[in-house]
Amino acid sequence: MQIPYNKPYLSGNELAYIKETIERGHISGDGIFTKKCHEFFETKYNFKKCLLTTSCTDALEMCAILLDIKENDEIIAPSYTFVSTVNAFVLRGAKIIFADSEKNTPNIDVEQIENLISANTKAILVVHYAGIACDMDKIMELAEKYNLYVVEDSAQAIDSFYLGKNGKKPLGSMGHLSAFSFHETKNIIAGEGGMLVINDEKFIQRAEIIREKGTNRSAFFRGEVNKYGWVDVGSSFLPSDMIGAFLFAQLENLEKIQKRRLEIWENYYQKLEILEKQNKILLPKIPNYATNNAHIFYIICRNLEERTNLIAHLKSKNIMAVFHYLSLHQSDFYKEKHNNISNHRELPQSDFYTDCLLRLPFYYELDAEKQDFVIEEIKKFYT
């Protein structure tokens, strides 16, 4: 019995919608299904403006362009994240100021942020790890105090919420800009694909231009100008409408997908909780200001050796469990660029998650028999 870490789920209408968009004769960007996806997100989550992109990475690169990031601008970001989070800003010349993770979650430690702010700080970049909210009230208060932008990397955060002083807010709706991913490892997928969410309307017009290679082509097709041309920097960030077709089929089944994923998450938690009570592992913590969208389920081992041995044990049983990020402040690229800069600090919590966090198999079609087999093998390892 082979149990992969991830398995893409087809909800039913993906191929039919792709066929429809082909038959309509519009398979390039901003076709009917792309627009349906935009409307879905803007209606369901009250996002001000949504633009599908070819990836979450591209959405983040658009954020960096929209914020006019320049050489030596500083961006505060967590070290425990995927390289795309910060690479989008490095490409514009930014200097990344890494913050450590919290003790209870891999999210950015908000209490560290203010001490990292300088005259060169341009933005705070937050990552909602595993779809669990960062403390956005505190982050937005700091941004307002120091006149900074906030970008939410919401790659893992679809259908997850922040419970703050202004009520229940979807993740991705509070920062000035945010980026989502529809990679095949996410809850809602399109193979590849992403989305830029614009919550500050001053960025909307320019975002459309940047996404269309620096042209005002979108305004032309709306009849707002009689011809279109090159008016700004940009690139080809918009995806084929076939990506939109696949994605819309998934969105129609969002509630069903989320319900099943939460069942899997709860089953892991309930049956592995005994190991936490025995002080053998740690389980995910959900702060009282966050909801759980069941993006991944992870456990935290006591040290790197233990995690390595557990991965090997599970692999011997054809169970694929994987570690996640390597601290970016420890990367060869960052150390080479910053080895003489005093900002290169020790970030012990980020390194702890790098060494000890283990993601378990998690996908829609993970049935009870397979999941219980994973759970029992973990318990055997610790026995």
C-alpha positions in Angstrom: 0.0 0.0 0.0 1.6 3.2 -1.2 0.5 6.4 0.6 1.8 9.6 -1.1 2.2 12.9 0.7 -0.2 14.6 -1.7 -2.6 13.6 -4.5 -4.5 16.1 -6.7 -8.2 15.9 -6.4 -10.6 16.3 -9.4 -14.0 17.5 -8.2 -15.9 16.5 -11.4 -16.3 19.4 -14.0 -12.6 20.2 -14.6 -12.4 18.5 -18.0 -15.9 19.7 -19.1 -15.1 23.3 -18.4 -11.7 23.1 -20.1 -13.5 21.6 -23.1 -16.0 24.5 -23.0 -13.4 27.1 -23.0 -11.7 25.5 -26.0 -15.0 25.3 -27.8 -15.6 29.0 -27.1 -12.4 29.8 -28.9 -10.8 31.8 -26.1 -8.1 29.9 -24.3 -5.8 32.8 -23.6 -6.1 35.0 -20.6 -9.1 36.7 -19.1 -11.7 34.4 -20.7 -15.1 33.6 -19.2 -13.9 31.2 -16.5 -11.1 33.6 -15.4 -13.9 36.2 -14.9 -16.1 33.7 -13.0 -13.2 33.0 -10.6 -12.7 36.7 -10.0 -16.4 37.1 -9.3 -16.4 34.2 -7.0 -13.6 35.5 -4.8 -14.8 39.1 -4.8 -18.3 38.1 -3.8 -17.6 35.3 -1.3 -14.7 37.0 0.5 -15.4 40.7 -0.3 -11.9 41.2 -1.7 -11.8 44.6 -3.5 -10.2 43.3 -6.7 -8.9 39.9 -7.7 -6.6 39.0 -10.7 -5.7 35.5 -11.5 -2.0 35.0 -12.2 0.1 32.1 -13.5 1.4 31.4 -10.0 1.5 32.8 -6.4 5.1 33.7 -7.2 3.9 36.0 -10.0 1.3 37.5 -7.7 4.1 38.3 -5.2 6.3 39.8 -8.0 3.4 42.0 -9.0 3.2 43.1 -5.3 6.8 44.1 -5.4 6.4 46.1 -8.6 3.2 47.8 -7.3 5.0 48.9 -4.1 7.8 50.4 -6.2 10.4 48.3 -4.3 13.9 49.6 -5.1 17.5 49.0 -4.3 18.1 48.9 -0.5 14.4 49.1 0.5 14.0 46.8 3.5 11.2 44.1 3.7 10.5 42.4 7.1 9.6 38.8 6.5 9.7 35.4 8.3 12.7 33.2 7.7 10.5 30.1 7.8 8.8 30.3 4.5 9.2 29.3 0.8 11.8 31.2 -1.2 9.2 32.7 -3.5 7.9 34.8 -0.6 11.0 36.9 -0.5 12.6 36.3 -3.9 9.9 38.4 -5.5 11.2 41.4 -3.5 14.9 40.5 -3.9 14.4 40.7 -7.6 13.5 44.4 -7.2 16.7 45.0 -5.2 15.2 44.8 -1.7 17.1 43.8 1.4 15.2 41.1 3.4 15.2 41.6 7.2 14.2 38.2 8.6 12.2 37.7 11.8 11.9 34.6 13.8 8.8 32.4 14.2 6.6 32.2 17.2 7.0 29.5 19.8 3.5 28.1 19.3 3.3 28.4 15.5 5.7 28.7 12.6 4.2 32.2 11.8 6.2 35.4 12.2 6.8 36.5 15.7 4.9 39.8 15.8 6.6 40.9 19.0 9.9 41.1 17.1 8.7 43.2 14.2 8.9 46.7 15.7 12.6 46.3 16.6 13.4 45.4 13.0 11.8 48.6 11.5 14.2 51.2 10.2 14.1 54.3 8.1 14.5 52.0 5.0 11.6 49.7 5.8 9.0 49.6 3.1 6.8 46.7 3.9 5.9 43.9 6.3 5.5 40.6 4.5 3.5 38.0 6.5 2.9 34.3 5.7 -0.1 32.6 7.1 1.6 29.2 7.6 -0.7 26.2 7.1 -3.6 28.6 6.6 -3.4 29.7 10.3 -3.6 33.5 10.7 -0.8 35.7 11.9 -1.9 38.3 14.5 -3.1 40.8 11.9 -4.4 43.5 14.3 -1.0 44.0 15.8 0.7 43.9 12.3 -1.7 46.4 10.8 -1.3 48.7 13.8 2.5 48.6 13.3 2.1 49.3 9.6 -0.1 52.3 10.3 2.2 53.6 13.1 5.3 53.6 10.8 3.5 54.2 7.4 4.4 50.8 6.0 2.7 48.5 3.5 1.5 45.0 4.5 1.6 42.1 2.0 -0.1 38.8 3.0 1.4 35.7 1.5 -1.8 33.7 1.6 -0.6 30.9 -0.5 -1.9 28.3 2.0 -4.8 30.3 3.4 -7.8 30.0 1.2 -11.1 29.9 3.2 -9.3 30.7 6.4 -10.2 33.6 8.7 -8.8 36.1 11.3 -11.0 36.7 14.3 -9.9 40.2 15.4 -11.2 43.4 16.8 -13.1 44.2 13.6 -14.8 40.8 13.5 -14.2 37.8 11.2 -12.0 38.7 8.2 -10.8 36.3 5.4 -7.1 35.9 5.2 -5.8 37.9 2.3 -8.3 40.8 2.9 -6.4 42.9 5.5 -3.1 43.7 4.0 -2.8 46.3 1.2 -2.0 43.4 -1.2 -2.1 39.6 -0.9 -1.2 36.5 -3.0 -2.8 33.1 -3.2 -1.7 29.8 -4.7 -3.6 27.1 -6.6 -0.6 24.8 -6.9 -1.6 21.1 -6.9 -0.5 20.8 -3.2 -3.1 23.4 -2.1 -6.7 22.9 -0.9 -8.1 24.3 -4.1 -6.0 23.6 -7.2 -5.4 24.4 -10.8 -2.2 22.5 -11.3 -0.3 25.8 -11.2 -1.8 29.2 -10.8 -2.2 32.0 -8.3 -4.1 35.2 -7.6 -3.3 38.7 -6.7 -5.8 40.4 -4.3 -5.8 44.2 -4.2 -7.4 45.6 -1.0 -6.1 49.2 -1.6 -7.9 50.6 -4.6 -5.1 52.9 -5.5 -3.2 49.9 -6.9 -6.1 48.5 -9.1 -5.5 50.3 -12.3 -1.7 49.9 -12.3 -2.1 46.2 -11.4 -4.1 45.5 -14.5 -1.4 47.2 -16.6 1.5 45.4 -15.0 -0.3 42.0 -15.5 -0.8 42.8 -19.2 2.9 43.3 -20.0 2.8 47.0 -19.1 0.0 47.9 -21.5 -3.5 49.3 -21.0 -5.0 46.4 -22.9 -7.7 45.7 -20.3 -8.9 49.3 -20.5 -9.0 49.0 -24.3 -11.2 45.9 -24.2 -13.6 47.7 -21.8 -13.8 50.5 -24.3 -12.1 53.0 -22.0 -9.4 53.9 -24.6 -9.5 53.6 -28.4 -6.1 51.9 -28.6 -3.7 50.4 -26.2 0.1 50.7 -25.9 3.1 50.4 -23.6 2.5 52.6 -20.5 4.4 51.0 -17.6 6.7 48.1 -16.7 5.1 44.7 -16.6 5.1 41.1 -17.7 2.8 38.4 -18.9 1.3 37.5 -15.5 -2.2 36.4 -16.6 -2.9 32.6 -17.0 -4.7 30.7 -19.8 -8.5 30.6 -19.3 -8.0 26.8 -19.2 -6.4 27.3 -15.7 -9.5 29.4 -14.8 -11.8 26.6 -16.1 -10.1 24.0 -13.9 -10.0 26.3 -10.9 -13.7 27.3 -11.2 -14.7 23.6 -11.1 -12.8 23.4 -7.8 -14.4 26.5 -6.4 -17.9 25.1 -7.1 -16.9 22.3 -4.6 -15.1 24.5 -2.1 -17.4 23.6 0.8 -17.3 19.9 0.1 -13.5 19.9 -0.2 -13.1 21.9 3.0 -15.4 19.7 5.0 -13.5 16.5 4.0 -10.1 18.1 4.7 -11.3 19.2 8.2 -12.4 15.6 8.9 -8.9 14.3 8.0 -7.2 17.0 10.1 -9.4 16.3 13.1 -8.8 12.5 12.9 -5.1 13.0 12.9 -5.3 15.4 15.8 -7.5 13.2 18.0 -5.6 10.0 17.4 -2.1 11.5 17.8 -2.9 13.6 20.8 -1.9 10.8 23.1 1.7 11.1 21.9 1.7 14.8 22.7 0.4 14.0 26.2 3.3 11.7 26.6 5.7 14.5 25.5 6.8 12.6 22.5 5.6 15.1 19.8 3.9 18.5 19.5 0.8 19.0 17.5 -0.4 22.2 15.6 -1.7 25.0 17.8 -4.6 27.2 16.6 -4.5 30.7 18.2 -7.8 32.0 19.5 -7.8 34.6 16.7 -7.5 32.1 13.9 -9.6 29.5 12.2 -8.3 26.2 10.7 -8.7 25.6 6.9 -7.0 22.2 7.1 -4.3 22.9 4.6 -1.7 20.5 6.1 -1.3 18.4 9.2 2.1 18.5 10.8 3.7 17.1 13.9 6.9 18.4 15.6 9.5 15.9 16.6 12.0 16.5 19.5 15.1 16.9 17.3 16.4 16.5 13.8 17.7 12.9 14.3 14.3 11.8 15.6 12.6 13.3 12.6 15.0 11.8 10.1 14.5 8.3 11.7 10.7 8.7 11.6 10.8 9.7 8.0 12.9 6.6 7.2 10.5 4.4 9.3 7.4 5.7 7.4 9.2 5.4 4.1 9.9 1.7 4.8 6.2 1.3 5.1 5.6 3.2 1.8 4.3 6.2 3.6 5.6 9.5 2.3 6.0 12.1 5.0 8.1 15.2 4.3 9.8 18.1 6.1 9.0 21.6 5.0 11.0 24.8 4.7 14.7 25.4 5.4 15.3 28.7 7.3 16.0 31.2 4.6 18.4 33.2 6.8 20.6 30.0 6.8 20.5 29.6 3.0 23.7 29.8 1.0 22.3 32.7 -1.1 21.4 34.8 1.9 24.6 34.1 3.9 26.7 35.0 0.9 24.9 38.3 0.5 24.7 39.2 4.2 27.7 37.6 5.8 29.2 40.9 6.8 25.9 42.5 7.8 25.0 42.7 11.5 21.4 41.8 10.7 22.4 38.2 10.2 21.0 37.0 13.6 20.3 33.7 15.1 16.6 32.8 14.7 16.2 29.7 16.9 12.5 29.1 16.4 12.8 29.1 12.6 15.6 26.7 12.9 13.6 24.5 15.3 10.8 24.2 12.8 13.4 23.5 10.0 14.8 20.6 12.0 11.7 19.2 13.7 8.5 19.9 11.7 7.1 16.9 9.7 4.1 17.0 7.3 2.0 13.9 7.2 0.1 12.6 4.1 -2.9 14.8 3.4 -5.2 14.8 0.5 -9.0 14.7 -0.2 -9.1 11.0 -1.1 -7.0 9.8 2.0 -9.4 7.2 3.3 -9.8 6.1 6.9 -7.9 2.9 6.4 -4.8 4.6 4.9 -4.9 7.4 7.5 -5.2 5.0 10.4 -2.2 3.0 9.0 -0.1 6.2 9.0 -1.2 7.0 12.6 -0.4 3.5 13.8 3.0 3.5 12.2 3.8 6.8 14.0 2.7 5.3 17.3 4.8 2.2 16.6 7.8 4.3 16.0 7.4 6.1 19.4 6.7 2.8 21.2 
